[in-house]
């Protein structure tokens, strides 16, 4: 038995079922699943997607990783100096 059905039965067994909970159990959330296009991309769409990925990597990902690596190394050196004197 599904979890939703068990909870629904437990609410009915107790005799208290809030309207909000009842609507939650009856709701259909399938409309929230995104529908992706599958198939070949035209040149403009592919070029735009590649440019977006390139900008994401060069403007956000690499600087964040560089700061994290240098900061992590600095923390390691500082901590070893604290331990070893």
TORDREN-14224 format. One line per field, with one value per residue: residue number from 1; x negated, y, z of N, C-alpha, C in turn. Coordinates in Angstrom, 1 decimal. Atoms other than C-alpha are relative to their C-alpha. Last residue first. Layout:
REM residues N
tordren = c(NUM|...)
nxx = c(X|...)
nyy = c(Y|...)
nzz = c(Z|...)
caxx = c(X|...)
cayy = c(Y|...)
cazz = c(Z|...)
cxx = c(X|...)
cyy = c(Y|...)
czz = c(Z|...)
***
This chain:
REM residues 85
tordren = c(85|84|83|82|81|80|79|78|77|76|75|74|73|72|71|70|69|68|67|66|65|64|63|62|61|60|59|58|57|56|55|54|53|52|51|50|49|48|47|46|45|44|43|42|41|40|39|38|37|36|35|34|33|32|31|30|29|28|27|26|25|24|23|22|21|20|19|18|17|16|15|14|13|12|11|10|9|8|7|6|5|4|3|2|1)
nxx = c(0.7|1.4|0.2|-0.6|0.8|1.2|-0.3|-0.2|1.3|0.8|-0.5|0.4|1.5|0.2|-0.4|1.0|1.3|-0.1|0.0|1.3|0.9|-0.4|0.4|1.4|0.6|-0.4|-0.3|1.1|1.3|-0.2|0.0|1.3|0.8|-0.5|0.5|1.4|0.2|-0.4|1.0|1.2|-0.3|-0.1|1.3|0.4|-0.1|1.1|0.2|1.0|0.0|1.2|0.0|0.4|1.1|1.2|0.2|0.7|1.2|0.7|0.6|-0.7|0.0|1.3|0.4|-0.8|0.6|1.2|-0.3|-0.1|0.7|0.4|-1.2|0.0|-0.1|-1.4|-0.8|0.2|-0.8|-1.4|-0.3|0.1|-1.2|-1.2|0.1|0.9|-0.8)
nyy = c(-1.2|0.3|1.3|0.0|-0.9|0.8|1.0|-0.7|-0.4|1.1|0.5|-0.9|0.2|1.3|-0.1|-0.8|0.7|1.1|-0.6|-0.5|1.2|0.5|-0.9|0.0|1.2|0.5|-1.1|-1.0|0.6|0.5|-1.1|-0.6|1.0|-0.1|-1.3|0.1|0.9|-0.8|-1.1|0.6|0.5|-1.2|-0.6|-0.8|-1.4|-0.8|0.0|1.0|0.3|-0.4|0.8|-0.7|0.7|-0.6|-1.1|0.4|-0.8|0.6|-0.8|0.2|1.4|0.5|-0.5|0.7|1.4|-0.2|-0.2|-1.4|-0.2|-1.4|-0.8|-0.9|0.8|0.4|-1.2|-0.3|0.9|-0.4|-1.2|0.3|0.8|-1.0|-0.9|-1.2|-1.2)
nzz = c(-0.6|-0.1|-0.7|-1.4|-0.8|-0.3|-1.0|-1.3|-0.5|-0.3|-1.3|-1.1|-0.2|-0.7|-1.4|-0.7|-0.1|-1.0|-1.4|-0.3|-0.2|-1.3|-1.1|-0.2|-0.6|-1.3|-0.8|-0.2|-0.5|-1.3|-0.9|0.0|-0.7|-1.3|-0.6|-0.2|-1.2|-1.2|-0.3|-0.4|-1.3|-0.9|-0.3|1.2|-0.2|0.5|1.5|0.3|1.4|0.8|1.2|1.2|0.6|-0.3|0.9|1.2|0.2|1.1|1.0|1.3|0.3|0.3|1.4|1.0|0.2|0.7|1.5|0.4|1.3|0.2|0.2|-1.2|-1.2|-0.1|-0.3|-1.4|-0.9|0.2|-0.7|-1.4|-0.4|0.0|-1.1|0.1|0.0)
caxx = c(-54.1|-53.1|-49.3|-48.8|-51.2|-49.3|-46.1|-47.5|-48.8|-45.5|-43.5|-45.7|-45.3|-41.5|-41.4|-43.5|-41.3|-38.0|-39.0|-40.0|-36.8|-34.6|-36.6|-36.3|-32.6|-31.2|-32.6|-34.4|-32.1|-28.8|-30.0|-31.0|-27.7|-25.7|-27.8|-27.3|-23.5|-23.4|-25.4|-23.2|-20.0|-21.4|-22.6|-19.4|-19.2|-18.6|-16.2|-14.6|-12.8|-12.4|-9.0|-9.3|-7.3|-5.1|-2.0|-2.3|-1.5|2.1|3.6|5.9|3.5|2.8|6.4|7.2|4.3|5.6|9.1|8.0|8.9|9.8|11.7|8.7|9.3|9.9|6.5|4.9|6.5|5.1|1.7|1.7|3.0|0.3|-2.4|-1.4|0.0)
cayy = c(24.9|21.4|21.6|25.3|25.2|22.2|24.2|27.2|25.0|23.2|26.4|27.9|24.8|24.9|28.6|28.1|25.2|26.9|30.2|28.3|26.2|29.4|31.1|28.0|27.5|30.9|32.9|30.3|27.3|29.2|31.2|28.1|26.3|29.4|29.6|25.9|26.2|29.3|27.5|24.4|26.4|28.4|25.2|23.2|20.6|16.9|15.1|15.0|18.0|17.9|17.9|19.1|17.1|19.6|18.5|15.1|16.6|15.3|16.3|13.9|13.5|17.2|18.2|16.0|17.4|21.0|20.0|18.7|15.1|14.2|10.9|9.1|6.3|8.7|10.3|6.9|5.8|8.9|8.3|4.7|5.7|8.4|5.9|3.4|0.0)
cazz = c(16.1|14.8|15.4|14.7|11.7|10.3|10.7|8.9|6.0|5.6|5.8|3.1|0.9|1.4|0.5|-2.6|-3.7|-2.8|-4.5|-7.7|-7.7|-7.4|-10.2|-12.4|-11.9|-12.3|-15.2|-17.1|-16.6|-16.8|-19.8|-21.7|-20.9|-22.1|-25.2|-25.9|-25.4|-27.8|-30.4|-30.2|-30.5|-33.5|-35.2|-35.0|-32.2|-33.0|-30.9|-27.4|-26.2|-22.5|-20.7|-17.1|-14.5|-12.7|-14.5|-12.8|-9.4|-9.2|-5.9|-4.0|-1.0|-0.8|-1.1|1.9|3.8|3.2|4.1|7.5|8.1|11.7|12.1|13.6|11.1|8.3|8.9|9.2|6.0|4.1|5.6|4.4|1.0|0.7|1.7|-0.9|0.0)
cxx = c(-0.8|-0.8|-1.5|-0.4|0.5|-1.0|-1.2|0.3|0.1|-1.4|-0.9|0.4|-0.5|-1.5|-0.2|0.4|-1.0|-1.3|0.1|0.0|-1.4|-1.0|0.4|-0.4|-1.5|-0.8|0.4|0.3|-1.1|-1.3|0.2|0.0|-1.4|-0.9|0.4|-0.5|-1.5|-0.2|0.3|-1.1|-1.3|0.2|0.1|-1.3|-0.4|0.3|-1.1|-0.1|-1.1|0.2|-1.2|0.0|-0.4|-1.2|-1.2|-0.2|-0.7|-1.2|-0.7|-0.7|0.7|0.0|-1.4|-0.3|0.8|-0.7|-1.3|0.2|0.1|-0.7|-0.2|1.3|0.2|0.3|1.5|0.8|-0.2|0.9|1.4|0.3|0.0|1.2|1.2|0.1|-0.9)
cyy = c(0.6|1.1|-0.2|-1.3|0.1|0.8|-0.9|-1.0|0.7|0.4|-1.2|-0.4|0.9|-0.2|-1.2|0.2|0.8|-0.7|-1.1|0.6|0.5|-1.2|-0.6|1.0|0.0|-1.1|-0.4|1.1|1.1|-0.6|-0.5|1.1|0.6|-0.9|0.2|1.3|-0.1|-0.9|0.8|1.0|-0.6|-0.5|1.2|0.8|0.7|1.5|0.9|-0.1|-1.0|-0.4|0.5|-0.9|0.8|-0.6|0.8|1.2|-0.3|0.9|-0.9|0.8|-0.2|-1.4|-0.5|0.4|-0.8|-1.4|0.1|0.1|1.4|0.0|1.5|0.8|0.8|-0.8|-0.3|1.3|0.4|-0.9|0.4|1.2|-0.3|-0.7|0.9|0.8|1.2)
czz = c(-1.0|0.6|0.3|0.7|1.5|0.9|0.3|1.1|1.4|0.6|0.4|1.3|1.1|0.3|0.8|1.4|0.8|0.1|1.0|1.4|0.4|0.4|1.4|1.1|0.3|0.6|1.4|0.9|0.2|0.5|1.5|1.1|0.2|0.9|1.4|0.6|0.3|1.3|1.2|0.4|0.6|1.5|1.0|0.5|-1.3|0.3|-0.3|-1.6|-0.3|-1.4|-0.8|-1.2|-1.3|-0.6|0.3|-1.0|-1.3|-0.3|-1.0|-1.1|-1.3|-0.5|-0.4|-1.4|-1.0|-0.2|-0.8|-1.5|-0.4|-1.3|-0.2|-0.1|1.3|1.2|0.1|0.4|1.4|0.9|-0.1|0.9|1.5|0.4|0.1|1.2|0.0)
***
